[in-house]
Amino acid sequence: MKALLVIADGLGGRPSDYQGQTCLEAARTPQLDELARRGITGLLDPIRPGVRPGSDTAHLSLFGYDPYRCYPGRGVFEAVGVGLEVQPGDVSFRTNFATVNEKFIVQDRRAGRIESGQDRLEAALGELKLPGFPEVSVQFKASTEHRGALVLRGPGLSAAVSEADPHETGRLVLEVRPTDETEAARRTADILNELIRESYELLKDLPLNRERRQAGLLPANILLPRGAAGMPDLPQLPQLYGISGTVIAAGALYIGIGVLAGLEFKRAEGATGGLDSPILNKAKLAVAEFRRGADFVFLHVKGSDSAGHDHDAQAKIGFIEKIDGMLGYLAEQLDWQETHLAFTGDHCTPIGYGDHTAEPVPLLIVGPEVLPDQVTHIGERAVMSGGLDRVQGNVVPMLAGYSNWLKKFGA
């Protein structure tokens, strides 16, 4: 059998989101409602009750991994997700291009959310050398807007270091410090502090930044690393379940998690991860992957989370309705005699709060081996009476169970 996991990032909400309803409850979702009538529903704690999930730790938990044991930090997922090669012993970081003045006081943590020119910034940092640590090599790749990823390779490195981003404007770039007492951590902190200074020297007078200043834009004149991580030891889904699989996503984090779990990344045409992303192309690619022979597809969409962070209820409702249309296409195209689909979120992003919260999110599973419950509508309150009750993480293992991929535990 085949299985499809669709994660709508930041799907869940609170009743204060829109006229006494969550955005999911307020949205028109006829396709999801029809799938609910055919499937089984419940509430999902992405990690466990009372835990505010990060997107990284939540996805690990949904995939069946214990994030308390195997979460290495976010940087490695970002690095793998943008296509950097990461080896055991390397230390990876997610990064921001930022704007600082000559005293290294942060003017903007995201350099005005850069719309173009990332390739020129990346090329400039390709010249980055560490005179004090010539034995350490640096890989950098820009991602979307101000984002990027960084990998350090060399002897005696450690991920036990703090970050440089102060998370506020008007403050000095933070000095990176070791977070344990090892020599490797102290050395890695020194490496990063030198790297940050060198990035400023390379970027401050870059022609692109002169052009940005002339256009009234903020210069992207420094690189701020955070989320230090070594290589995780994740059991691969193909080895766990004897399957082949694909990850379809736009954000580096989600691509990286899928790839490190043993899935092959495929990019849908035009996918951006934004509210305007043509997510139907992701659904078309998922169907094509199944027809090509894939057993499992992980499909991620981001816009619902972005709208939550922006406190924009109308945008979140609109994007959920867009997701509903995508699921309608999947409902028409999938072979329901052999396919199970799970739909859920990785966390709540309520409109008023504008960040992740600890409430559970709706979960729907539909397919040939699923015993339907009595729920006929998808929403936080509606699925409280669902047959799954309230579960914690492990959505991929649940799909594996319905699909008869699991090995017996015991005799």
FENZIMO-V68575 format. One record per backbone hydrogen bond with DSSP energy under -1.0 kcal/mol. CO is the residue of the C=O (numbers start at 1). NH is the residue of the N-H. If there is no record, write none. Layout:
CO NH
CO NH
//
This chain:
2 340
3 297
4 342
5 299
6 344
7 301
8 11
12 349
14 17
18 21
21 18
22 26
23 27
29 33
30 34
31 35
32 36
33 37
34 38
35 39
39 373
40 365
41 388
42 363
43 391
44 361
45 393
48 51
54 58
55 59
56 60
57 61
58 62
59 63
60 65
61 64
61 394
62 396
66 69
66 70
67 71
74 78
75 79
76 80
77 81
78 82
79 84
80 83
87 90
91 152
92 229
93 150
94 226
95 148
96 224
98 221
98 222
99 107
99 108
101 104
104 173
105 101
106 170
108 99
110 113
117 121
118 122
119 123
120 124
121 125
124 127
125 128
130 133
133 136
137 153
139 151
141 149
144 147
146 97
147 143
148 95
149 141
150 93
151 139
152 91
153 137
159 161
160 179
164 174
171 106
177 162
182 186
183 187
184 188
185 189
186 190
187 191
188 192
189 193
190 194
191 195
192 196
193 197
194 198
195 199
196 200
197 201
198 202
199 203
200 204
203 206
206 210
207 211
208 212
209 213
210 214
211 215
212 217
213 216
219 221
222 98
224 96
225 164
226 94
227 75
229 92
236 240
237 241
238 242
244 295
244 296
245 264
246 298
247 266
248 300
251 255
252 256
253 257
254 258
255 259
256 260
257 261
258 263
259 262
261 237
264 247
268 271
274 277
277 279
278 281
279 283
280 284
281 285
282 286
283 287
284 288
285 289
286 290
287 291
288 292
289 294
295 3
296 246
297 5
298 248
299 7
301 9
302 305
302 306
303 307
304 308
305 309
306 310
307 312
308 311
312 316
313 317
314 318
315 319
316 320
317 321
318 322
319 323
320 324
321 325
322 326
323 327
324 328
325 329
326 330
327 331
328 332
329 333
330 334
334 336
335 338
338 2
340 4
341 366
342 6
343 364
344 8
347 12
348 357
350 354
361 44
363 42
364 343
365 40
366 341
367 370
379 383
381 384
383 386
386 389
389 43
391 45
394 398
395 399
396 400
397 401
398 402
399 403
400 405
401 404
//
